[in-house]
Amino acid sequence: MSHTGRNIVIGGEAGQGLVTIGQMLTKALIRSGYEVVVSQDYMSRVRGGHNTYSIRVHDAPIAAPADAMDVLVALNQETVSLHKHELAEGGIVILDAGLDPEGARAVPVPFKDVAPRPIFENVAALGVLGSLLGVDRPTMEGLVRETFGKKGDEVVGQNMKVLDDAWKWAEAHRASCAALPAPKGAKGRMMLHGNEAIALGALAAGVKFCSFYPMTPATSVAQELITKGRKLGVVVEQAEDEIAAINMALGATYTGAKALVPTSGGGFALMTEGVSLAGVMEAPVVIVLAQRPGPATGLPTRTEQADLNLALYAGHGEFPRAILAPATIEDCFHLTHAAFDLTERFQTPVFVLTDQYLSDSYRAVVPFDLDALPPVAEPDFSPGGGPKFKRYKRYELTESGISPRKVPGFTETLVLADCHEHTEQGNITEDADLRTAMNDKRLRKGEGLNKLVIPPRVSGDAKPDLMLVCWGSSEGPVAEAAEMVRAKGRTVGVMSFTQVWPLDPAQFLPALQAAKEVVCVEGNATGQFARLLRQETGFEVSRTLLRYDGRIFTPGWLAERLG
């Protein structure tokens, strides 16, 4: 078992409290100053099924989930059977004394003695874990009070006693599990997963409206806006379906509100006509597309990166768009904030393309400096009036393609919006020359988007033997896999794209051409980004390394296949 870090996996059925244990332990570790990477694996069931909550904890920075398990907390027999072969050398199973360890090195816990009723077993497991790992006890006790405080002093007292009894029991068995090293990280950090960071980035950008239809793994973006946006005047509407959700958002943008629509693949498929409507209306809207495996319902609670083409080509007709793909929790915040600026500035849809792994992955995050954020573009809220404004042209033909956008209710002039081709004022037209001019005008906005492309992050060796190209959430596992390959004597570089459209070849093509071998790592079956690179630059990667079984990339999985 590693003495510098641990991979702790809590397994059981939905409804057994494994997420409660995992979240409280994660929060305690972060508050103690440790680094964490959480990955959640769950079946599409309200109760039952087999779920895991994995916490990789370290005293130094980490950015990827681990391969083997150091500590397996088994809440049922199925967890032991499924995962005993994944234990690292020296790994242990913590389980109820009534369960069979099936030959694995185990710490049988008499939960029935420690917990007076089954409802307390998750707190008992938390106490055993905290004690064995050497987590700061006052921090753990504070979390129990914080978690159960709203239920009254009696409930808090009962849970504190269970925690104390479990802690004392584990002290006598601490030799079975080496304690974590002293943490080196700063305290005062936040525990955030990707969707929470997306919601916070939207709030920092001034979002005022969110419409959605619940769909895993995007739903928690809306839930965060409901809980955290209420005091900021954010309106969140659960629509009857995804078609209504996108159209509600476009109505909100017409009134000047910054709007966000979170969804996943199947829901977004229904929204594509609305995306096209946004293109011709020149309506700013941010769409969070949290990817999961398809086609159709596919694996609704697993992860994948197979919706790049869907976001890139969704909507009939031709109009510009931008697609951002965060790789870290910090990216989720800052790129969502940037997405609102881009969509408002260029009056065209902008996508934040994430996935189930990043959506549900908790990390320790330094609080964001809101004062350092760049300003976000706004529509024209000036009142105006008189003859000048009677000549207002909502879709004025401009060199940049960006037309003046006034907001109805703030001006005396009439502000038109239309789903047909239109004149500069916004009236329907079928004039051939005007149609061509309008289409050209909208496409010219793409030239402005091209000037603001976020360059890929490049790390590792210059002119390497092996360049690993990735996008979105695979950056962390790819970077750690590169270190493993580098340790074998090869020079390795990593190129991570957090903007996948539009692309600026000048930012990355020379580095790709300087590498002896270029491997593109993607969570899909067809190498969608590798094909996009070839389409836009003519550059063809040496090979692709693809995963599409619904599971996350891990450094060991990648390193084994890279050789």
C-alpha positions in Angstrom: 0.0 0.0 0.0 1.3 3.5 -0.9 2.4 5.6 2.1 2.1 8.9 0.2 -1.5 8.6 -0.8 -4.5 6.4 -0.8 -7.3 5.4 -3.2 -10.4 4.8 -1.0 -13.4 3.2 -2.6 -16.7 3.0 -0.9 -19.1 0.5 -2.5 -22.7 -0.6 -2.0 -26.2 -0.2 -3.1 -27.9 3.1 -3.7 -29.7 4.0 -0.5 -27.0 2.6 1.8 -25.5 6.0 2.5 -22.2 5.5 0.6 -22.4 9.1 -0.9 -23.0 10.5 2.6 -19.8 8.7 3.9 -17.9 9.8 0.8 -18.9 13.4 0.8 -18.2 13.8 4.5 -14.8 12.1 4.3 -13.9 14.2 1.2 -14.8 17.4 3.0 -12.8 16.4 6.1 -9.8 15.6 4.0 -10.0 18.9 2.1 -10.5 20.9 5.3 -7.4 19.1 6.7 -5.3 20.3 3.7 -5.2 17.2 1.5 -5.6 17.0 -2.3 -8.4 14.8 -3.6 -9.9 13.5 -6.8 -13.3 12.0 -6.5 -15.0 9.8 -9.1 -18.5 8.5 -8.8 -19.7 5.4 -10.5 -23.4 4.7 -10.2 -26.2 2.7 -11.9 -29.4 4.2 -13.2 -31.5 3.2 -10.3 -33.0 5.1 -7.3 -32.3 2.2 -5.0 -30.2 -1.0 -5.3 -27.7 -1.7 -8.0 -24.0 -1.4 -7.4 -22.4 2.0 -6.9 -19.0 3.3 -5.9 -17.7 6.5 -4.5 -13.9 6.7 -5.0 -11.6 9.2 -3.3 -8.0 9.4 -4.3 -6.3 11.4 -1.6 -2.7 12.7 -1.5 -0.4 15.1 0.3 0.7 16.5 -3.1 -1.3 17.8 -6.1 -3.1 15.1 -8.2 -5.4 15.4 -11.1 -6.6 11.9 -12.0 -8.3 8.9 -10.4 -6.2 5.9 -9.4 -6.3 2.4 -10.9 -5.9 0.1 -7.8 -7.7 0.4 -4.5 -5.8 0.8 -1.2 -8.9 0.8 1.0 -12.2 -0.8 0.0 -15.2 0.0 2.2 -17.7 -2.7 1.4 -21.2 -2.0 2.5 -22.5 -5.3 1.1 -21.1 -8.6 0.0 -21.4 -7.8 -3.7 -18.8 -5.0 -3.3 -16.3 -7.5 -2.0 -16.9 -10.0 -4.8 -16.7 -7.3 -7.5 -13.6 -5.4 -6.3 -11.4 -7.7 -4.2 -9.2 -8.3 -7.3 -8.7 -4.6 -7.7 -7.0 -4.2 -4.3 -3.4 -2.9 -4.5 -0.6 -4.9 -2.8 -1.2 -4.5 1.0 -4.7 -3.1 0.4 -7.5 -3.8 2.9 -11.2 -4.3 2.9 -13.2 -2.6 5.7 -16.5 -4.5 6.1 -19.1 -5.6 8.6 -18.0 -8.5 10.7 -20.9 -10.5 9.3 -19.7 -10.3 5.7 -17.1 -12.6 4.1 -13.9 -10.9 3.0 -13.4 -13.8 0.4 -9.7 -14.1 1.1 -8.9 -10.4 1.0 -7.0 -8.7 3.8 -9.8 -7.3 5.9 -10.7 -5.2 8.9 -14.1 -6.7 10.1 -16.0 -4.0 12.0 -18.7 -5.0 14.5 -21.1 -2.3 13.1 -24.1 -3.8 15.0 -22.2 -3.1 18.3 -21.0 0.3 17.3 -24.2 1.6 15.6 -27.4 1.1 17.6 -29.5 1.1 14.4 -28.6 0.5 10.7 -29.3 4.2 10.0 -26.1 5.1 12.0 -23.8 2.7 10.1 -22.6 5.3 7.6 -21.4 7.5 10.5 -19.8 4.4 12.1 -18.0 3.7 8.9 -16.9 7.3 8.7 -15.5 7.1 12.2 -13.6 3.9 11.4 -12.2 5.4 8.2 -11.2 8.7 9.8 -9.4 7.0 12.7 -7.5 4.4 10.5 -6.4 7.1 8.1 -5.4 9.5 10.8 -7.8 12.3 9.8 -8.0 15.2 12.2 -10.7 14.2 14.7 -12.0 17.7 15.6 -12.5 18.4 11.9 -14.6 15.2 11.6 -16.6 16.0 14.7 -17.3 19.5 13.3 -18.6 18.0 10.1 -21.0 15.7 11.9 -22.4 18.6 13.9 -22.7 20.6 10.7 -24.4 17.8 8.8 -26.9 16.9 11.4 -27.3 20.2 13.1 -30.7 21.0 11.5 -32.2 17.8 13.0 -31.7 19.0 16.5 -29.3 18.4 19.5 -30.6 14.9 20.2 -29.8 13.6 16.7 -26.4 15.4 16.8 -25.7 13.7 20.1 -26.6 10.3 18.8 -24.4 10.6 15.8 -21.5 12.0 17.9 -21.6 9.0 20.2 -21.6 6.6 17.2 -18.6 8.5 15.8 -16.8 8.4 19.1 -17.4 4.6 19.6 -16.3 3.8 16.1 -13.2 6.0 16.4 -12.2 4.3 19.7 -12.8 0.8 18.1 -10.6 1.7 15.1 -7.8 3.0 17.4 -7.2 -0.5 18.5 -6.9 -1.7 14.9 -4.9 1.2 13.4 -1.9 -1.0 12.6 -3.9 -2.6 9.8 -3.9 0.7 7.8 -1.0 3.2 7.8 -2.1 6.7 8.5 -1.9 9.4 5.8 1.1 11.6 5.8 0.7 15.1 7.1 -1.0 17.3 4.6 0.9 20.0 2.8 -2.0 21.8 1.1 -3.5 25.0 2.1 -6.7 25.1 4.2 -9.7 27.3 3.5 -10.4 25.7 0.1 -13.8 24.7 -1.3 -15.1 21.2 -2.1 -16.6 21.5 -5.6 -17.5 19.2 -8.4 -17.7 20.3 -12.0 -21.3 21.2 -12.2 -21.2 23.3 -9.0 -18.2 25.2 -10.6 -20.2 25.7 -13.8 -23.1 27.1 -11.8 -20.8 29.5 -9.9 -19.1 30.6 -13.1 -22.6 31.4 -14.6 -23.5 33.4 -11.4 -20.3 35.3 -11.6 -21.1 36.2 -15.2 -24.5 37.5 -14.2 -26.8 34.7 -15.3 -30.5 35.5 -14.7 -32.4 32.7 -16.2 -32.0 28.9 -16.4 -34.4 26.6 -18.1 -34.0 22.8 -18.1 -35.5 19.4 -18.2 -33.8 17.0 -15.7 -31.3 14.8 -17.3 -28.2 13.1 -15.8 -25.5 14.3 -15.5 -26.4 17.9 -16.2 -29.3 18.3 -13.7 -27.1 19.5 -10.7 -26.1 22.6 -12.7 -29.7 23.8 -12.4 -30.0 22.5 -8.8 -27.0 24.6 -7.8 -28.5 27.7 -9.5 -31.7 27.0 -7.6 -30.0 26.9 -4.2 -27.3 29.5 -4.8 -28.9 31.8 -7.3 -32.1 32.6 -5.5 -30.6 35.6 -3.5 -29.1 36.9 -6.8 -32.5 37.0 -8.6 -31.9 34.0 -10.8 -35.1 32.4 -12.2 -34.8 28.7 -12.8 -37.7 27.0 -14.7 -38.1 23.2 -15.0 -39.8 22.9 -18.4 -42.1 20.2 -19.6 -39.4 19.0 -22.1 -36.1 20.1 -23.7 -37.8 21.8 -26.6 -39.6 24.1 -24.3 -36.4 24.6 -22.2 -34.3 26.0 -25.1 -37.2 28.2 -26.4 -37.8 29.6 -22.9 -34.1 30.6 -22.8 -34.3 32.3 -26.1 -37.3 34.3 -24.9 -35.4 35.3 -21.8 -32.4 36.5 -23.9 -34.8 38.6 -26.0 -35.6 40.5 -22.8 -31.9 41.0 -22.1 -31.4 38.2 -19.5 -28.3 36.1 -19.6 -29.6 32.6 -20.1 -28.2 29.1 -19.5 -29.6 25.7 -20.6 -28.0 22.5 -19.0 -28.7 19.2 -20.7 -27.2 15.9 -22.0 -27.1 14.2 -25.3 -30.7 12.9 -25.7 -32.1 16.2 -24.4 -29.9 18.3 -26.6 -31.0 16.3 -29.6 -34.5 17.7 -29.0 -33.0 21.2 -28.7 -31.3 21.4 -32.1 -34.1 23.3 -33.8 -33.9 25.8 -31.0 -30.2 26.1 -31.5 -30.8 27.0 -35.2 -33.4 29.5 -34.0 -30.8 31.1 -31.8 -28.5 31.3 -34.9 -30.9 33.2 -37.0 -32.3 35.4 -34.2 -28.7 36.1 -33.2 -29.7 35.3 -29.7 -27.0 34.8 -27.0 -27.4 31.5 -25.1 -25.0 29.3 -23.2 -25.7 25.5 -23.5 -24.0 23.2 -21.0 -23.8 19.8 -22.7 -22.8 17.1 -20.2 -21.9 14.1 -22.2 -22.9 10.5 -21.4 -22.8 7.4 -23.6 -25.4 7.0 -26.4 -27.0 6.3 -28.7 -30.4 7.0 -27.3 -30.5 6.4 -23.5 -27.3 4.4 -23.8 -25.6 4.3 -20.4 -27.3 7.2 -18.7 -25.1 7.4 -15.6 -21.7 6.7 -17.2 -19.2 9.0 -19.0 -18.1 9.6 -22.6 -16.8 12.2 -25.0 -18.9 11.3 -28.0 -21.0 14.5 -28.4 -18.4 16.7 -30.0 -19.9 16.3 -33.5 -23.4 16.8 -32.1 -22.4 20.2 -30.6 -20.4 21.1 -33.7 -23.1 20.4 -36.3 -26.4 20.7 -34.4 -28.9 23.0 -36.0 -29.9 23.3 -39.7 -28.3 26.1 -41.7 -25.0 27.7 -41.2 -24.1 30.0 -38.3 -21.1 30.4 -36.0 -20.6 29.0 -32.6 -17.9 28.3 -30.0 -17.4 25.1 -28.0 -15.4 25.1 -24.8 -14.4 21.9 -23.1 -13.2 22.3 -19.4 -10.5 19.9 -18.1 -10.5 20.9 -14.5 -12.9 22.3 -11.9 -11.3 25.7 -12.2 -11.8 25.5 -16.0 -15.5 24.8 -15.4 -15.8 28.1 -13.5 -13.7 30.3 -15.8 -14.8 28.8 -19.1 -18.4 29.1 -18.2 -17.8 32.8 -17.3 -16.0 33.2 -20.6 -18.8 31.5 -22.5 -21.3 34.2 -21.3 -18.9 36.9 -22.6 -18.5 35.2 -26.0 -22.2 34.6 -26.4 -23.2 38.1 -25.5 -20.4 39.7 -27.5 -21.1 37.7 -30.7 -24.8 37.0 -30.3 -24.5 33.3 -31.1 -24.8 30.1 -29.2 -21.8 29.0 -27.1 -21.4 25.5 -25.7 -19.7 24.3 -22.5 -18.9 20.6 -23.3 -18.4 18.5 -20.1 -19.1 14.9 -19.1 -20.3 12.7 -16.3 -16.9 12.2 -14.8 -16.0 15.9 -14.5 -19.6 16.8 -13.6 -19.5 14.6 -10.5 -15.8 14.8 -9.6 -15.1 16.7 -6.4 -11.8 18.5 -5.9 -10.2 20.9 -3.5 -10.5 24.4 -5.1 -9.0 27.7 -3.9 -11.9 30.3 -3.7 -12.2 32.2 -7.0 -11.1 35.8 -7.1 -14.2 37.5 -8.4 -12.6 40.9 -8.6 -10.0 39.6 -11.0 -12.6 38.3 -13.5 -12.8 40.2 -16.8 -16.0 42.0 -17.6 -18.8 40.2 -19.4 -20.4 41.9 -22.5 -24.0 43.3 -22.1 -26.8 44.2 -24.5 -27.7 47.9 -24.9 -30.0 48.8 -22.1 -30.0 52.5 -22.9 -33.5 54.0 -23.2 -33.2 56.2 -26.3 -36.2 57.6 -28.2 -37.1 59.9 -30.9 -36.7 59.7 -34.7 -33.2 58.2 -34.5 -34.4 55.1 -32.7 -37.4 54.7 -35.1 -34.7 53.8 -37.7 -33.2 51.2 -35.4 -31.8 48.2 -37.3 -31.7 45.1 -35.1 -29.9 43.1 -37.8 -27.8 46.0 -39.3 -25.3 44.8 -41.9 -21.9 45.5 -40.3 -18.3 44.7 -41.1 -17.9 42.7 -37.9 -21.2 40.9 -38.4 -22.3 42.1 -34.9 -25.4 44.2 -35.0 -26.7 46.6 -32.3 -28.8 44.7 -29.8 -31.3 46.8 -27.9 -33.7 45.3 -25.3 -37.5 45.8 -25.5 -38.9 47.6 -22.5 -35.8 49.7 -22.1 -36.2 51.7 -25.3 -39.1 53.4 -27.2 -38.1 51.7 -30.4 -39.5 48.5 -31.7 -37.1 45.5 -31.3 -38.0 42.7 -33.7 -36.8 39.1 -33.6 -37.7 36.6 -36.3 -37.1 32.9 -37.2 -37.3 33.7 -40.9 -34.7 35.4 -43.0 -35.2 39.1 -42.4 -34.3 42.7 -43.3 -32.0 44.8 -41.3 -35.0 46.0 -39.3 -36.1 42.4 -38.6 -39.0 42.1 -41.1 -39.4 38.9 -43.1 -37.8 38.9 -46.5 -37.2 36.5 -49.4 -35.0 38.9 -51.3 -32.1 36.8 -52.7 -29.4 39.5 -52.4 -30.4 40.4 -48.9 -30.5 36.7 -47.9 -26.9 36.3 -49.1 -25.8 39.5 -47.3 -27.5 38.4 -44.0 -25.9 34.9 -44.1 -22.5 36.5 -44.8 -23.0 38.9 -42.0 -23.8 36.2 -39.5 -20.8 34.1 -40.6 -18.5 37.1 -40.3 -18.9 36.8 -36.5 -16.9 33.7 -36.8 -13.9 35.8 -37.8 -14.1 37.6 -34.5 -14.5 34.3 -32.6 -11.4 33.0 -34.4 -9.3 35.9 -32.9 -10.3 34.9 -29.4 -9.5 31.2 -29.5 -8.1 29.8 -26.2 -4.8 28.0 -27.0 -4.3 24.5 -25.9 -2.2 23.8 -22.8 1.2 22.3 -23.7 3.4 20.6 -21.1 6.2 18.2 -20.9 9.2 17.8 -23.3 9.8 19.9 -26.3 9.9 18.2 -29.7 9.1 14.9 -27.9 9.2 11.3 -29.1 5.5 11.1 -28.1 2.9 13.9 -28.1 -0.4 13.0 -26.4 -3.3 15.1 -27.6 -6.5 15.3 -25.5 -9.4 17.5 -24.8 -11.7 18.2 -21.9 -11.7 16.0 -18.8 -9.0 13.5 -20.0 -6.2 16.0 -19.3 -5.5 14.9 -15.8 -5.2 11.1 -16.5 -3.2 11.8 -19.7 -0.7 14.1 -17.9 -0.1 11.4 -15.2 0.2 8.7 -17.8 2.8 10.9 -19.6 4.9 10.9 -16.4 4.7 7.1 -16.3 5.8 6.7 -19.9 8.5 9.3 -19.4 9.9 7.3 -16.5 10.6 4.5 -19.0 13.0 6.7 -20.9 10.8 8.4 -23.6 10.3 12.1 -24.1 6.7 12.9 -23.8 4.6 16.0 -24.3 0.9 16.7 -23.6 -1.3 19.0 -25.6 -4.7 19.6 -23.9 -7.5 21.5 -25.7 -10.0 23.4 -23.6 -11.5 25.0 -26.7 -12.4 22.5 -29.4 -14.1 25.0 -31.8 -13.1 27.2 -33.5 -9.5 26.1 -33.8 -6.5 28.2 -34.6 -3.8 26.0 -36.3 -1.1 28.5 -35.7 -1.4 27.8 -31.9 -0.6 24.1 -32.1 0.3 22.8 -35.5 4.1 23.5 -35.3 4.3 21.5 -32.0 2.4 18.6 -33.5 4.6 18.6 -36.5 7.7 18.6 -34.3 6.8 15.4 -32.5 7.9 12.0 -33.8 4.5 10.3 -32.8 1.2 12.0 -32.0 -1.5 10.0 -30.2 -5.0 11.5 -29.7 -6.7 10.3 -26.5 -10.5 10.5 -26.6 -13.5 9.0 -24.9 -15.4 8.0 -28.0 -15.2 5.2 -30.6 -14.5 7.2 -33.8 -11.8 9.7 -32.8 -14.0 12.7 -33.4 -11.4 15.3 -32.4 -8.6 13.6 -34.3 -10.9 13.8 -37.4 -11.6 17.5 -36.7 -7.9 18.2 -36.5 -7.3 16.6 -39.9 -10.3 18.4 -41.4 -9.1 21.8 -40.2 -5.3 21.5 -40.7 -4.6 18.4 -42.8 -2.6 17.0 -40.0 -3.2 13.3 -39.3 -2.3 11.9 -35.9 -0.2 8.7 -35.8 -3.0 6.8 -33.9 -5.9 7.2 -31.6 -6.3 5.8 -28.1 -10.0 5.5 -27.5 -12.3 4.4 -24.6 -16.0 4.1 -24.9 -17.1 1.6 -22.3 -18.6 4.3 -20.1 -15.7 4.2 -17.7 -13.2 6.9 -16.9 -9.6 7.2 -18.1 -7.0 6.3 -15.5 -3.3 6.8 -15.8 -2.5 3.1 -15.6 -5.0 2.2 -18.2 -3.5 4.7 -20.6 0.2 3.9 -19.8 -0.4 0.2 -20.4 -1.7 0.9 -23.9 0.9 3.5 -24.7 3.7 1.1 -24.1 
